Amino acid sequence: MLIPPEVDCHDLRAHFQGFRMVAYNSSKSAVLQMARCMACELGGKKIRVNTLSPGVIRTQLAEAFFDKRPEMLNECSRMNPLGRIARPDELRGVVTWLASDASTFCTGSNIVVDGGQRAW
């Protein structure tokens, strides 16, 4: 029986501290830990569990935010070496890879797609 892999997506706040962000950032860290624990518990059943940590993505929600606060688009764009925020389609490759047979030995991992933000 083929069991599809589990891919949990969250944002980079699990990796950064932030003023007045204790509950939000802690919840993101909890998702990472939960996925690692699930990978350990479910590996024997051939179920893989991984997480994806994207940087700022140009979604409808983000666009609505940037429309109200256009200065934040520039600020978010400067947060990584590529100098821009990501398009949703730029996550397609890593999600496809995680869901494919090409990643059958990948479990308990967190894949970061942030334009190099964590490098800074």
Secondary structure, DSSP 8 states (H G I E B T S, - for coil): -----EEEE--GGGTS--TT-HHHHHHHHHHHHHHHHHHHHHGGGT--EEEEEE--B--HHHHHHHHH-HHHHHHHHTTSTT-S-B-GGGGHHHHHHHHSGGGTT--S-EEEESTTGGG-
